Amino acid sequence: MIRELIKIYLLFIALFFLGRLGLYGLYFDRLGDISLTESLLSFLYGLKLDTMTASIILVIPALLLAITPQSGAKYVGRFLSGYVLFFLLVALYVENATFPFVAQYDVRPNYLFIEYLNRHL
């Protein structure tokens, strides 16, 4: 049970890290004269935010796994597979949409991103 949650957590962290690493590499020339320490700190702060995001996503699976009796484990497992897949696809979409958003607005997706989606969907 806990191993599955840890695997899912690591999957989300890897996805977010790859997105951050891609942005770092793509826009490295815009960073100016930052030190290696500042670069590493940005990844450390990013890990903190990514952990908070992944934890919020994993609250429902953790609660369901904790309170579900063995007889209902099969149904809860199916639900959780779909739940995790949904959030994984959303995270993948947002990470991919981040690159053109940064190119246009020079910031990571924020409320403008949501406003754009609301107007064009």
Buried (B, 14 or more C-beta within 10 A) or exposed (E): EEEEBEEBBEBBBEBBBEBBEBBBEEEEEEEEEEEEEEEEEBBEEBBEEBBEBBEEBBEBBBEBBEEBEEEEBEEBBEBBEEBBEEBBEEBEEBBEBBBEBBEEEEEEBEEEBEEBEEEEE
